[in-house]
Amino acid sequence: MTLTEEMNELIEKHAEMAYAAAYRLTCNQADAADLVQEAFLRAINKAGLYNKDLDFGGWLRRVIFRVYLNRKRGESRRREVPLEAFEPETPSLMERLPDPAGSPESIAEKNELQADLQAALRGLPEDMRACVILVDMERRGYEEAAEILDWPVGSVAGRLFRARRLLRASLAGYEGEKI
């Protein structure tokens, strides 16, 4: 089996994880798909750099985060003006399903909290959002997040501290509730 065939097999095996990570970063289905495609192309082009002794999923996730941050750096240098009116994305099926164990009031509160939390996450700078996603949402350790982002552990800790403080301020109306 050639290196490219092996890489294609690994990519196919990790496609769902890659899309989920990209979607958490972009909060948009089309952008997530583009990000995954670019990350896969980069992974295939850099297949010779992959160490088979390491976890492929972690290596691929690192590629996705680097592609995402590079894109964001590029976007910040150019200004874009939308040509069409903004229409919010349709929520996924899972987001629309009610919790059968909850009352209508608790379901409404949960939906409102989810929407506010997503808006607060989107409002964070990309580097801080990446830290929150890796450490708080994916439950990765600081060291693993630092390795994925190719930053020192102290940078991850500092950005995570500032991100949590910004999220706390954005969600101040939910004090006392479990977020």
KAZI-V308822 format. One record per residue. SS is DSSP state (a for helix, b for strand, c for the rest). OMEGA is omega as a letter, one per 20 degrees, with the letter a starting at -180 (* if undefined). NEAR is the number of other ideal C-beta (glycine too) atoms within 8 Angstrom. Layout:
BEGIN
<<SS & OMEGA & NEAR> <SS & OMEGA & NEAR>>
END
This chain:
BEGIN
<<c & a & 4> <c & r & 5> <a & r & 7> <a & r & 8> <a & r & 8> <a & a & 10> <a & r & 12> <a & r & 9> <a & r & 9> <a & r & 10> <a & r & 13> <a & a & 7> <a & a & 7> <c & a & 11> <a & a & 9> <a & r & 6> <a & a & 10> <a & a & 15> <a & r & 11> <a & r & 8> <a & a & 13> <a & a & 16> <a & r & 11> <a & r & 9> <a & a & 15> <a & a & 10> <c & a & 9> <c & a & 8> <a & a & 7> <a & r & 6> <a & r & 10> <a & r & 13> <a & r & 10> <a & a & 8> <a & r & 15> <a & a & 13> <a & r & 8> <a & r & 10> <a & r & 14> <a & r & 10> <a & r & 8> <a & r & 10> <a & r & 14> <a & r & 11> <a & a & 6> <c & a & 9> <a & a & 11> <a & r & 5> <a & a & 5> <c & r & 11> <c & a & 6> <c & r & 4> <c & a & 3> <c & r & 8> <c & a & 5> <a & r & 10> <a & r & 8> <a & r & 11> <a & r & 12> <a & r & 15> <a & r & 12> <a & r & 12> <a & a & 12> <a & a & 15> <a & r & 14> <a & r & 10> <a & a & 12> <a & a & 14> <a & r & 12> <a & r & 8> <a & a & 10> <a & r & 9> <a & r & 8> <a & r & 8> <a & a & 8> <a & r & 6> <a & r & 5> <c & a & 6> <c & r & 3> <c & r & 5> <c & a & 4> <c & a & 6> <c & a & 3> <c & a & 4> <c & a & 4> <c & r & 5> <c & a & 4> <c & r & 4> <c & r & 6> <c & r & 4> <c & r & 5> <c & a & 6> <a & a & 5> <a & a & 5> <a & a & 8> <a & a & 6> <c & r & 6> <c & r & 5> <c & a & 8> <c & a & 4> <c & a & 3> <c & r & 9> <c & r & 5> <a & r & 6> <a & a & 6> <a & r & 9> <a & r & 11> <a & r & 8> <a & r & 8> <a & r & 10> <a & r & 9> <a & r & 8> <a & r & 11> <a & a & 9> <a & r & 8> <a & r & 12> <a & r & 11> <a & r & 9> <a & r & 9> <a & r & 12> <a & r & 12> <a & a & 8> <c & r & 7> <c & r & 12> <c & a & 5> <a & a & 10> <a & r & 9> <a & r & 13> <a & r & 13> <a & r & 13> <a & a & 14> <a & a & 15> <a & a & 13> <a & a & 15> <a & a & 14> <a & a & 9> <a & a & 8> <c & r & 8> <c & r & 5> <c & r & 8> <c & r & 6> <a & a & 10> <a & a & 7> <a & r & 10> <a & r & 13> <a & r & 13> <a & r & 9> <a & a & 12> <a & a & 15> <c & r & 7> <c & r & 7> <c & a & 6> <a & r & 9> <a & r & 6> <a & r & 9> <a & a & 16> <a & a & 9> <a & r & 8> <a & r & 11> <a & r & 14> <a & a & 8> <a & r & 9> <a & r & 13> <a & r & 10> <a & r & 8> <a & r & 12> <a & r & 13> <a & r & 8> <a & r & 7> <a & a & 10> <c & a & 11> <a & a & 7> <a & a & 5> <a & a & 9> <c & r & 5> <c & r & 3> <c & r & 6> <c & a & 2> <c & * & 6>>
END
